[in-house]
């Protein structure tokens, strides 16, 4: 369809479909993400045009939904990069090339290391990939489940002798919301702890508030299951917020921390936190 003003059409479509509607007495507001692609001066098939609109639509979703985005040529380059990154990460998981680095937490009272935080690291094409890049890729591709299990398994195995020397020592591991969506996550964590000989009381699994958008408290159920054997959970948040478990019957949390720049626990390098 030829259109002299695609912006005006896109704006009308977004406004029309975002209007509130009443369904059986419940007022709801539909949401949408719209991708816009236009034929250029060169020859373009309908399938190519549709592919461009599809890429623009996903860009609109990432922009926050309820909006429209025009296709840009760099979107194709970004898609190719994501595809190559996913293929490389999948290969790294298969070959066991995801490594674990440890960041110590030092007690200011005991003046000794009381915790190690296990961090997943991946070296791709000779460069150490920033965690925020490959972890996001792992979540999109579903590889985060295998990566998370391997990090927990390896860190438990390597730190078991150190942990067994003092029951107050702990191992902290970051957990993705994608991992928590699997119903066997809690069982998998406890199996790894038992297999490696680590006391579940010495595990601190860190999650962020973004995982709590489950109206049925499915995530909370997983955490409560783990709290039974004694695993600790830490809720990390970037700003003061209402506790995400407020709508549920019980809280599984051992502690919480802030990831704001003013928090000394989040400074680069070895951490020094109150015991």
C-alpha positions in Angstrom: 0.0 0.0 0.0 1.4 3.4 -1.0 1.2 6.1 1.7 2.5 9.6 1.6 2.4 10.1 5.3 3.2 6.8 7.1 3.8 8.6 10.4 0.2 9.9 10.5 -1.2 6.5 9.7 1.0 4.8 12.3 0.0 7.3 14.9 -3.7 6.8 14.2 -3.3 3.0 14.4 -1.5 3.1 17.8 -4.1 5.6 19.2 -7.0 3.5 18.0 -5.8 0.2 19.3 -4.5 1.6 22.6 -8.0 2.9 23.5 -9.6 1.2 26.6 -12.3 -1.4 26.1 -14.7 -3.0 28.5 -14.8 -6.9 28.5 -17.5 -8.4 30.7 -17.4 -5.4 33.0 -13.6 -5.2 33.2 -11.9 -2.2 31.7 -8.8 -3.2 29.7 -6.3 -1.3 27.6 -4.8 -3.2 24.7 -1.1 -2.6 23.8 0.7 -2.9 20.6 4.1 -2.5 18.9 4.1 -1.3 15.3 6.9 -1.6 12.8 6.9 0.7 9.7 8.9 -0.1 6.5 8.8 1.7 3.2 9.8 0.8 -0.3 13.0 2.5 -1.3 14.1 3.6 -4.8 15.6 0.1 -5.4 13.7 -3.1 -6.1 12.3 -4.8 -3.0 10.2 -7.9 -2.7 7.1 -8.1 -0.5 8.9 -10.6 1.8 11.9 -8.2 2.2 9.6 -5.4 3.1 7.7 -7.6 5.6 11.0 -8.6 7.2 12.0 -5.0 7.6 8.7 -4.2 9.2 9.1 -7.2 11.5 12.6 -5.9 12.7 11.1 -2.5 13.3 8.3 -4.0 15.3 10.7 -5.7 17.7 12.6 -2.4 18.1 9.2 -0.9 19.1 8.8 -3.6 21.7 12.2 -2.9 23.1 11.4 0.9 23.1 8.6 0.3 25.6 5.6 -0.8 23.5 2.5 1.2 22.5 4.6 3.0 19.9 5.8 2.7 16.3 9.4 2.6 14.9 10.6 3.0 11.4 13.0 0.5 9.9 16.6 1.5 9.7 19.3 -0.3 7.8 21.4 -0.7 11.0 18.7 -3.0 12.3 19.8 -5.7 9.9 23.4 -5.4 11.1 22.2 -5.7 14.7 20.2 -8.8 13.8 23.2 -10.4 12.2 25.4 -9.6 15.2 22.8 -11.1 17.6 22.6 -14.2 15.5 26.3 -14.7 15.5 26.5 -13.9 19.2 23.9 -16.5 20.0 25.6 -19.2 17.8 29.0 -18.4 19.5 27.4 -18.6 23.0 25.7 -21.9 22.2 29.0 -23.3 21.0 30.7 -22.1 24.2 28.1 -23.7 26.4 28.5 -27.0 24.5 32.3 -26.9 24.9 32.3 -25.8 28.5 33.9 -22.5 27.7 31.9 -20.4 30.2 34.3 -19.6 33.0 33.6 -18.6 36.6 35.3 -15.6 38.3 35.1 -14.9 42.0 34.6 -11.6 43.8 35.3 -11.6 47.5 33.2 -9.9 50.1 35.3 -8.9 53.2 33.7 -8.4 56.6 34.7 -5.1 58.1 34.4 -6.6 61.6 36.2 -9.9 61.1 38.6 -8.4 58.5 38.5 -11.6 56.4 36.6 -12.9 53.4 33.2 -14.2 54.4 31.7 -14.6 51.0 32.6 -15.2 47.3 30.3 -14.1 44.5 30.4 -16.3 41.5 30.4 -14.4 38.2 29.9 -16.0 34.8 32.4 -14.9 32.2 32.8 -15.7 28.5 35.7 -14.9 26.2 34.6 -14.7 22.6 36.9 -14.1 19.6 39.8 -13.1 21.9 37.8 -10.6 23.9 36.1 -10.9 27.3 32.4 -10.2 26.7 30.7 -7.7 29.0 28.2 -9.8 31.2 25.3 -7.5 30.4 25.7 -8.4 26.7 26.0 -12.1 26.7 23.7 -12.7 29.7 20.9 -10.9 27.8 21.7 -13.1 24.8 21.6 -16.2 27.0 18.1 -15.2 28.4 16.7 -14.6 24.9 18.0 -17.9 23.6 17.2 -20.0 26.7 20.8 -20.8 27.3 20.8 -19.1 30.6 19.4 -22.2 32.2 22.4 -24.3 31.2 24.8 -21.5 32.1 23.3 -20.8 35.5 23.4 -24.5 36.4 27.1 -24.8 35.3 28.1 -21.7 37.2 26.4 -23.0 40.4 27.9 -26.5 39.9 31.4 -25.3 39.3 31.4 -22.8 42.1 30.0 -25.2 44.6 32.6 -27.8 43.6 35.6 -25.4 43.7 34.6 -23.6 46.9 33.3 -26.6 48.9 36.6 -27.0 50.8 36.6 -23.3 51.8 32.9 -23.3 52.7 33.3 -26.4 54.9 35.9 -24.7 57.1 33.4 -22.3 58.5 29.6 -22.6 58.4 29.3 -18.7 58.4 30.9 -18.5 55.0 28.7 -18.2 52.0 28.6 -18.5 48.2 26.5 -16.0 46.2 25.3 -16.7 42.7 23.2 -14.5 40.5 19.9 -16.0 39.3 18.0 -14.9 36.2 14.2 -14.6 36.2 14.2 -16.9 33.2 15.7 -19.6 35.3 13.0 -19.2 38.0 10.3 -19.8 35.4 11.3 -23.4 35.2 9.3 -25.5 37.7 12.3 -27.7 38.5 14.7 -24.9 39.3 14.5 -25.3 43.1 15.0 -29.1 42.8 17.9 -28.5 40.5 19.7 -26.2 42.9 19.2 -28.6 45.8 20.5 -31.5 43.7 23.7 -29.5 42.8 24.2 -28.6 46.5 23.8 -32.2 47.6 26.1 -33.5 44.8 28.9 -31.1 45.6 28.6 -31.5 49.4 27.7 -27.8 50.0 25.3 -27.0 52.9 22.2 -25.1 51.3 22.4 -22.7 54.3 25.7 -21.4 52.7 24.1 -20.5 49.4 22.9 -17.0 48.7 21.1 -16.7 45.4 20.6 -13.1 44.2 17.7 -12.0 42.1 16.3 -8.6 41.1 12.8 -7.1 41.5 12.1 -7.5 37.8 11.3 -11.2 38.3 8.2 -10.5 40.3 5.6 -9.9 37.6 3.8 -13.2 38.2 0.3 -12.5 39.5 0.1 -16.1 40.8 3.3 -15.8 42.8 4.9 -18.7 40.9 8.4 -17.3 41.5 7.7 -16.8 45.2 6.7 -20.5 45.4 10.0 -21.5 44.0 11.9 -19.4 46.5 9.9 -20.7 49.5 10.7 -24.2 48.4 14.4 -23.4 48.6 14.1 -21.6 51.9 12.9 -24.8 53.5 16.4 -26.5 53.3 17.9 -23.1 54.3 19.2 -21.5 51.1 19.4 -17.7 51.4 17.9 -15.3 49.0 18.8 -11.7 48.4 16.6 -9.2 46.6 18.7 -6.6 44.7 17.0 -3.4 43.6 18.3 -0.3 41.9 16.0 2.0 43.9 13.6 2.0 46.9 10.5 0.1 46.0 7.5 -1.7 47.5 8.6 -5.3 48.4 7.6 -7.4 45.3 6.2 -10.2 47.5 3.7 -7.8 49.1 0.8 -9.7 47.5 1.9 -13.1 48.6 1.3 -14.9 51.9 4.9 -15.3 52.9 8.3 -13.7 52.2 11.2 -16.0 51.3 13.9 -13.2 51.7 16.9 -13.4 53.9 18.1 -9.9 53.0 18.0 -7.2 50.4 20.5 -4.8 49.0 20.6 -1.7 46.8 22.6 -1.6 43.6 22.7 2.2 43.6 26.1 3.9 43.1 26.1 4.9 46.7 26.1 1.3 47.9 29.7 0.3 49.0 28.8 -3.4 48.3 28.6 -2.6 44.6 31.9 -0.8 44.0 34.2 -2.5 41.5 36.8 -4.8 43.0 36.7 -6.6 46.3 33.6 -5.8 48.3 33.7 -4.7 51.9 30.4 -5.1 53.7 29.2 -5.0 57.3 29.2 -8.5 58.7 
